Amino acid sequence: MAVELRVPTLGESVSEATVATWFKKPGDRVAVDEMLCELETDKVTVEVPSPVAGKLAEIVAPEGAVVAPNALLAQIMEQGDAGPEEMLPKADTGTNAQEGQKKMSGKSVDVMVPTLGESVTEATVATWFKKAGDSVTQDEMLCELETDKVSVEVPAPASGVLAEILAPEGVTVDAGARLAIITEGAAGAAAPAKAEPEAKKAAAVESPGAGPETPKPRDIEDAPAAKKAMAEAGISRDAVTGSGRDGRVMKEDVARAGTAPAAAPAPAQAPRSPSSAEDAAREERVKMTRLRATIARRLKDAQNTAAMLTTYNEADMKAIMDLRNEYKDQFEKKHKVKLGFMSFFVKACCHALKEVPEVNAEIDGGDVVYKHFVHMGVAVGTPNGLVVPVLRDADRKSFAQIEKEIAELGAKGRDGKLTMAEMQGGTFTISNGGVYGSLMSSPILNPPQSGILGMHKIQDRPVVVDGQITIRPMMYLALSYDHRIVDGKGAVTFLVRVKEALEDPRRLLMDL
């Protein structure tokens, strides 16, 4: 039976893509979830996996074609109709045949990668809680996936036996890929003999150099748009570092190479050798988690992309502290949540963003996008790294609503329960280093945002008030901003407005 390969959902506001590269040609055999082609949009590169095993019968949209979401890309003949005998599994004998019979005794149910969220196209299988042959119950956690933002637990869609694990630990899988097969209603039995070889084969494909079964690397075909851009700019292929699959050069790589100064390519950094055997015995080497690696990459991208500057000021927190002490009991009794400092900072920032809207904007290509709303990111430290859940429409929320939502998001972040939707779409961020005792720091931007406010430790310091030296609870404030769209005057004005609102909270009520 012919199965259609169609363009997947490309994301909000993305209406078309260009077919950059086909990894297979008509007549080639394909496996389930094997990458068939790569699409290039104006924002991201999207890989399209095969929905079934079989043979690529026809390519409808060749390289260079512009396609819309859900457009037909190719036709695949399923394995049973593909023709070549070698594509059909060989008959099992003896124990394997008996185990195969057990496996087929109930209905097979696929365990699929769940929806990973907007802009997240792949995940790494971190841990399997069950092994092939184990009995499972519906909604029991089978495995944990790790994306570049959160960990995702995958529950069993049905009760039965975990017949086969298709994606072992360490393998990278795409959204919607098959992870395993459950035989519904079957009793626990020994794992099928073929599960282990299949898992090894999958691991070998995902991890080049893993062993003698690793396939030979194929020729890398750069994106057509990248080839054209290199030709127009007169840039040599050797001068461009590819960020696409297998080192493939994409259009944005050519743009970066065109603006970067020429330099000798740096050799890949080899693992550092301990200075002595004694030191080696006392060291521990742990592989970076996907989340930590992505945090590192995004922070470095922020430095490389934005023209980032930081401006500083300080705020006298006495007025807010007096206000909290006076009303905290009544506030908690009525709203069932404690009155903290964060709601004052969120309100003050929303107030200042109205006056200086460029701090709430972002650069998209050649455009500046101004946001007439405030989705406030609140940085939360977790055991796995920094995450930034988003308080949506913060400018429309009351003090009580802000305090409640921040408490809920913070708890979810520490427990690793944040969803993708709760961490996307922020327009401005507040980071509170003061909870760790930081007196002053320069926060780093959270791309594509253009501003982030750093809160710090409240410390009693001598200051001059009305010509007299007095002790006041002071906090240093730091605003890091993208100087490409935020001028110094705008950044300083924003921070002064935040300072004024904190030192006299009545200004928030009067909209001053």
VOMARRO-594432 format. One record per residue (C-alpha): x, y, z; residue in one letter. Coordinates in steps of 0.25 Angstrom, whole numbers, padded with zeros to 4 digits, always signed. Layout:
BEGIN
XYZa;...
This chain:
BEGIN
+0000+0000+0000m;+0005+0014-0003a;+0007+0023+0008v;+0008+0038+0006e;+0020+0046+0012l;+0015+0060+0015r;+0021+0073+0020v;+0019+0074+0036p;+0014+0086+0044t;+0024+0097+0042l;+0021+0105+0054g;+0013+0117+0056e;+0013+0128+0045s;+0022+0119+0036v;+0014+0117+0023s;+0024+0110+0014e;+0038+0103+0014a;+0048+0100+0003t;+0052+0085+0001v;+0067+0086+0004a;+0072+0072+0003t;+0067+0058+0000w;+0075+0047+0007f;+0069+0036-0001k;+0065+0034-0016k;+0054+0027-0022p;+0055+0012-0021g;+0063+0012-0008d;+0059+0004+0004r;+0055+0013+0016v;+0053+0009+0031a;+0042+0015+0041v;+0047+0029+0046d;+0059+0029+0036e;+0061+0043+0032m;+0057+0045+0017l;+0058+0059+0015c;+0061+0073+0021e;+0053+0085+0019l;+0058+0099+0021e;+0048+0111+0026t;+0052+0125+0029d;+0054+0121+0044k;+0058+0107+0046v;+0062+0094+0038t;+0052+0083+0039v;+0056+0068+0037e;+0045+0059+0031v;+0045+0044+0036p;+0039+0032+0029s;+0025+0029+0035p;+0027+0014+0031v;+0037+0004+0026a;+0037+0001+0011g;+0042+0006-0002k;+0043+0021-0006l;+0034+0020-0019a;+0033+0034-0023e;+0039+0048-0020i;+0028+0058-0023v;+0035+0071-0017a;+0050+0071-0022p;+0061+0079-0016e;+0058+0094-0017g;+0043+0093-0018a;+0035+0102-0009v;+0024+0094-0001v;+0013+0098+0008a;+0009+0091+0021p;+0003+0077+0019n;+0007+0077+0004a;+0011+0064-0002l;+0026+0061-0002l;+0027+0047-0007a;+0020+0033-0008q;+0026+0021+0000i;+0022+0007-0002m;+0020-0001+0011e;+0029-0012+0014q;+0019-0023+0010g;+0018-0017-0004d;+0032-0013-0006a;+0036-0024-0014g;+0050-0029-0011p;+0050-0042-0003e;+0061-0037+0006e;+0052-0027+0012m;+0043-0037+0018l;+0047-0043+0032p;+0053-0057+0032k;+0045-0068+0038a;+0049-0071+0053d;+0051-0085+0057t;+0051-0092+0071g;+0051-0082+0083t;+0050-0070+0075n;+0038-0075+0067a;+0031-0078+0080q;+0034-0064+0086e;+0029-0058+0073g;+0016-0065+0074q;+0015-0060+0088k;+0018-0046+0083k;+0007-0047+0073m;-0003-0053+0082s;-0009-0040+0086g;-0011-0027+0079k;+0001-0019+0076s;+0001-0004+0082v;+0012+0006+0078d;+0018+0015+0088v;+0021+0028+0082m;+0029+0040+0085v;+0019+0050+0091p;+0017+0065+0086t;+0030+0072+0090l;+0025+0086+0088g;+0026+0097+0078e;+0040+0098+0072s;+0045+0085+0078v;+0047+0075+0068t;+0055+0064+0075e;+0059+0058+0088a;+0069+0048+0094t;+0064+0035+0101v;+0070+0037+0115a;+0065+0025+0123t;+0057+0013+0121w;+0049+0009+0133f;+0045-0005+0127k;+0052-0015+0119k;+0047-0023+0107a;+0039-0035+0113g;+0034-0027+0125d;+0019-0026+0128s;+0014-0012+0128v;+0001-0006+0132t;-0006+0006+0125q;-0001+0020+0129d;+0011+0013+0136e;+0024+0021+0133m;+0032+0014+0122l;+0043+0024+0119c;+0048+0038+0120e;+0052+0047+0109l;+0061+0059+0110e;+0059+0071+0101t;+0068+0083+0100d;+0058+0090+0110k;+0051+0079+0119v;+0050+0064+0122s;+0038+0057+0117v;+0032+0044+0123e;+0025+0035+0114v;+0014+0026+0120p;+0009+0013+0114a;-0003+0014+0105p;-0008+0001+0109a;-0006-0011+0118s;+0002-0023+0114g;+0016-0027+0111v;+0027-0018+0106l;+0030-0027+0094a;+0041-0018+0087e;+0049-0006+0090i;+0052+0001+0077l;+0059+0013+0082a;+0070+0010+0093p;+0076+0019+0103e;+0084+0030+0097g;+0077+0030+0083v;+0072+0043+0078t;+0057+0042+0073v;+0048+0052+0066d;+0034+0056+0070a;+0024+0046+0067g;+0035+0034+0065a;+0032+0020+0070r;+0039+0017+0083l;+0034+0003+0086a;+0024-0008+0084i;+0014-0013+0094i;+0006-0026+0092t;-0007-0023+0099e;-0012-0032+0109g;-0001-0042+0108a;+0006-0048+0120a;+0021-0045+0124g;+0031-0053+0116a;+0045-0053+0113a;+0050-0042+0103a;+0049-0046+0089p;+0063-0050+0084a;+0063-0040+0072k;+0060-0028+0081a;+0075-0027+0086e;+0081-0027+0072p;+0070-0017+0067e;+0074-0008+0078a;+0089-0009+0075k;+0086-0006+0061k;+0078+0006+0064a;+0089+0011+0074a;+0100+0009+0063a;+0092+0017+0053v;+0091+0029+0063e;+0105+0028+0069s;+0115+0028+0057p;+0128+0020+0061g;+0121+0011+0071a;+0126-0002+0064g;+0128-0010+0052p;+0113-0009+0048e;+0113+0006+0047t;+0109+0010+0033p;+0119+0017+0024k;+0117+0032+0024p;+0110+0037+0012r;+0114+0049+0004d;+0109+0062+0011i;+0100+0070+0002e;+0099+0085+0006d;+0086+0092+0005a;+0083+0098-0009p;+0080+0112-0002a;+0094+0111+0004a;+0101+0107-0009k;+0094+0119-0016k;+0098+0129-0004a;+0113+0124-0005m;+0113+0126-0020a;+0108+0140-0019e;+0117+0144-0007a;+0129+0137-0013g;+0131+0129+0000i;+0139+0116-0001s;+0132+0104+0005r;+0144+0101+0014d;+0142+0115+0020a;+0128+0111+0025v;+0125+0103+0037t;+0112+0095+0035g;+0101+0094+0046s;+0092+0085+0039g;+0091+0070+0040r;+0104+0063+0038d;+0111+0077+0037g;+0102+0081+0025r;+0104+0096+0022v;+0091+0104+0023m;+0088+0118+0018k;+0090+0124+0032e;+0104+0118+0033d;+0108+0125+0020v;+0103+0138+0026a;+0111+0136+0038r;+0123+0133+0031a;+0122+0145+0022g;+0122+0155+0034t;+0132+0147+0042a;+0147+0151+0041p;+0156+0140+0034a;+0163+0131+0044a;+0169+0117+0043a;+0160+0106+0047p;+0162+0102+0061a;+0164+0087+0063p;+0154+0079+0071a;+0157+0080+0086q;+0162+0067+0091a;+0158+0062+0105p;+0168+0068+0115r;+0178+0059+0121s;+0180+0059+0136p;+0193+0064+0141s;+0196+0052+0149s;+0190+0038+0152a;+0187+0043+0166e;+0178+0054+0160d;+0171+0045+0150a;+0167+0036+0162a;+0160+0048+0168r;+0153+0053+0156e;+0139+0050+0151e;+0135+0052+0137r;+0120+0053+0134v;+0114+0055+0120k;+0107+0068+0119m;+0092+0066+0119t;+0084+0071+0107r;+0078+0083+0115l;+0092+0087+0120r;+0098+0087+0106a;+0086+0095+0101t;+0087+0105+0112i;+0102+0106+0108a;+0100+0108+0094r;+0088+0118+0095r;+0096+0127+0105l;+0108+0127+0095k;+0099+0130+0084d;+0093+0142+0092a;+0107+0147+0093q;+0111+0145+0079n;+0098+0151+0073t;+0093+0162+0082a;+0101+0175+0084a;+0099+0173+0099m;+0101+0184+0109l;+0098+0186+0124t;+0093+0198+0132t;+0093+0199+0147y;+0085+0206+0157n;+0080+0204+0172e;+0067+0204+0179a;+0063+0208+0193d;+0054+0196+0197m;+0049+0202+0210k;+0036+0207+0204a;+0033+0193+0199i;+0037+0186+0212m;+0028+0195+0220d;+0017+0192+0211l;+0019+0177+0212r;+0020+0177+0227n;+0007+0186+0228e;-0002+0177+0219y;+0005+0163+0218k;-0004+0157+0228d;-0017+0162+0222q;-0012+0159+0208f;-0009+0145+0211e;-0022+0143+0219k;-0030+0148+0207k;-0022+0142+0195h;-0016+0130+0201k;-0002+0133+0196v;+0009+0141+0203k;+0012+0155+0198l;+0027+0155+0193g;+0036+0165+0185f;+0034+0158+0172m;+0020+0164+0169s;+0025+0178+0172f;+0037+0176+0162f;+0027+0170+0151v;+0018+0181+0153k;+0029+0192+0152a;+0035+0185+0139c;+0021+0185+0132c;+0020+0199+0136h;+0033+0203+0130a;+0032+0195+0118l;+0020+0203+0114k;+0029+0215+0114e;+0040+0209+0107v;+0034+0198+0098p;+0047+0195+0090e;+0052+0187+0103v;+0040+0178+0101n;+0043+0176+0086a;+0051+0166+0078e;+0058+0166+0064i;+0053+0157+0054d;+0061+0157+0041g;+0061+0171+0036g;+0049+0175+0045d;+0047+0180+0059v;+0035+0173+0066v;+0028+0182+0077y;+0020+0174+0087k;+0007+0181+0092h;+0007+0171+0103f;+0016+0166+0114v;+0019+0151+0115h;+0029+0152+0127m;+0040+0141+0128g;+0044+0138+0142v;+0057+0131+0143a;+0057+0119+0153v;+0069+0111+0157g;+0067+0096+0157t;+0076+0084+0160p;+0077+0082+0145n;+0080+0097+0141g;+0073+0110+0139l;+0059+0110+0133v;+0050+0122+0130v;+0035+0119+0132p;+0027+0130+0126v;+0016+0138+0133l;+0006+0141+0122r;+0000+0155+0121d;+0006+0159+0134a;+0002+0174+0131d;-0012+0170+0132r;-0011+0162+0145k;-0013+0166+0160s;-0002+0165+0171f;-0009+0153+0176a;-0010+0146+0162q;+0005+0149+0160i;+0009+0143+0173e;+0001+0131+0172k;+0006+0128+0158e;+0020+0130+0161i;+0019+0121+0173a;+0013+0110+0164e;+0023+0112+0153l;+0035+0112+0162g;+0030+0099+0169a;+0028+0092+0155k;+0042+0097+0151g;+0049+0091+0163r;+0041+0078+0161d;+0044+0077+0146g;+0029+0077+0143k;+0029+0090+0134l;+0022+0088+0121t;+0027+0093+0108m;+0016+0103+0107a;+0020+0109+0120e;+0034+0113+0116m;+0031+0119+0102q;+0027+0133+0097g;+0034+0141+0108g;+0036+0156+0104t;+0044+0161+0116f;+0051+0153+0127t;+0054+0156+0142i;+0066+0148+0149s;+0067+0148+0164n;+0082+0145+0167g;+0079+0151+0181g;+0073+0138+0186v;+0087+0132+0185y;+0094+0144+0192g;+0098+0152+0179s;+0101+0166+0182l;+0103+0171+0167m;+0104+0163+0154s;+0101+0165+0139s;+0090+0156+0135p;+0091+0150+0121i;+0080+0152+0110l;+0070+0141+0108n;+0069+0141+0092p;+0061+0146+0085p;+0057+0156+0096q;+0064+0170+0097s;+0064+0172+0112g;+0066+0165+0125i;+0066+0171+0139l;+0075+0165+0150g;+0070+0166+0164m;+0081+0165+0175h;+0083+0164+0190k;+0076+0174+0199i;+0087+0180+0208q;+0087+0191+0219d;+0096+0202+0214r;+0098+0216+0218p;+0092+0226+0208v;+0089+0241+0208v;+0074+0244+0210v;+0070+0259+0211d;+0084+0263+0214g;+0085+0253+0225q;+0093+0240+0225i;+0084+0228+0229t;+0084+0213+0228i;+0074+0208+0217r;+0072+0194+0211p;+0077+0196+0197m;+0077+0187+0185m;+0086+0188+0172y;+0078+0186+0159l;+0084+0182+0146a;+0078+0183+0132l;+0085+0176+0121s;+0079+0180+0107y;+0082+0178+0093d;+0088+0191+0088h;+0084+0188+0073r;+0070+0193+0076i;+0070+0199+0090v;+0078+0212+0091d;+0085+0216+0104g;+0075+0226+0107k;+0064+0216+0106g;+0071+0206+0115a;+0074+0216+0126v;+0060+0222+0125t;+0054+0208+0127f;+0063+0205+0139l;+0060+0219+0146v;+0045+0216+0144r;+0047+0203+0151v;+0055+0209+0162k;+0044+0220+0164e;+0033+0210+0164a;+0040+0202+0175l;+0044+0213+0184e;+0029+0219+0183d;+0019+0208+0180p;+0008+0218+0180r;+0013+0222+0166r;+0008+0208+0161l;-0006+0212+0166l;-0006+0225+0160m;+0001+0221+0146d;+0012+0231+0148l;
